[in-house]
């Protein structure tokens, strides 16, 4: 729970820390309030009833006509306080003591003035009213009042509702202010994230992060812009360095090649030319790996089967057994030159260690792309499959440079290109015991694709 909270949105953390204590206090008060308000509510009801009784008695005392008394008593009954004129002797009747001990009438009687001589009775002699309070009006008459029963406690009382409304009055401003505070902090951060996602290493403004808002946000934006400028300078210096290295290394290699070709010793000339070729290949692979210019190419919709068949045909024209298996047509947005370079590296690697290479394309209805390049060579031990993706690492125990291997950069270059497409790469054992390099590219959308017939070098393959 703690890690979930700390790893969540800053806005959520601020809101929770701001309103959490308020909600906790409100809940505690709401839960504990029913333990103490009953006495207050009952006492308040008793006082109210006592005031009503006194009012009725005063009005009856001031009336001078019998019709007025009847109207007063009728009006009191409509308010829920039933009343009946009784003989004064009921004040002295001790044959009907009250059996309702501790009920609200006890508190009503306590709040009535002693001059009224209030007594409790179970019922009047006429039997019309029960649970009554009999009070003296004058020396000749008395009134019996039957108060309306106190309302039953509901799950949430009126006072609890009132308390919750008061809590909301406090809570809503706190919630609004915390949300606003969270927005003030997270909105610039979200803009920073969007700006960082939209810019490329060599594209976009020099200072893409807006330096406005609070002091801390301005400082953060300035630091990010300065870092962006330093990164661009580093990339520019690296590009210039790579160009200089390429020129400075290839110029003497060209002179060495020309001298070796003019050598009068054929064996020495062939050995020197082979070494020069390998050095030139190593320089080319190293510069390609260091350049990491995958993002420089703009993605376009490319026909993957056509791209893969072209690569297979190029190797077949050189005498290698390279075949394609997959659909005849499948359009996918990618960087075709970079992807072609990656697949070419894999096929070239397979031809160095195996006699047969199969390039297969699978496009499931969910839209992902899976490209397998399999050979029938010696394969790579499982414990080395992760390490062979490291730069300059060669699995010498299985696929060595003596067998025509490279310099340990081919798979690293391929992995960089695949990652540049948002995909992944894994090494598996092929059906023939060799190596299968599986390239998986993400789905371009939820649309489904119709299944297409399998194609193998111009002929259909049936399942």
Buried (B, 14 or more C-beta within 10 A) or exposed (E): EEEEEEEEEEBEBBBBEBBEEBBEEBEEEBEEEBEEBEEEBBBEBBBEBBEBBBEBBEBBEEBEEEEEBEEBBEEBBEEEBBBBBBBBEBBEBEEBEBEEEEBBBBBBBEBBEEEBBBBBBEBBBEEEBEBBBBBBBEEEBBBBBBBEEBEEEEEEBEEBEEBBEEBEEEBEEBBEBBBEBBEBBBEBBEBBEEBEEEBEBEEBEEBBBBBEBEEEBBEBBEEBBEEBEEEBEEEEEEBEEBEEBBEEBBEEBEEBBEEBEEEEEEEEBEEBBEEBEEBBEBBBBBBBBBBBBBBBBEBEEBBBBEBBBBBBBBBBEEEBBBBBBBBBEBBBEBBBBBBBBBBBBBBBBBBBBBEBBBBBBBBEEEBBBBBBBBBBBBBBEEEBBEEBBEBEBBBEEBBEEEEEBBBBBBBBBBBBBBEBBEBEBEBBBBEBEBBBBBBBBEBBEEEEBEEBEBBBEEEEEEE
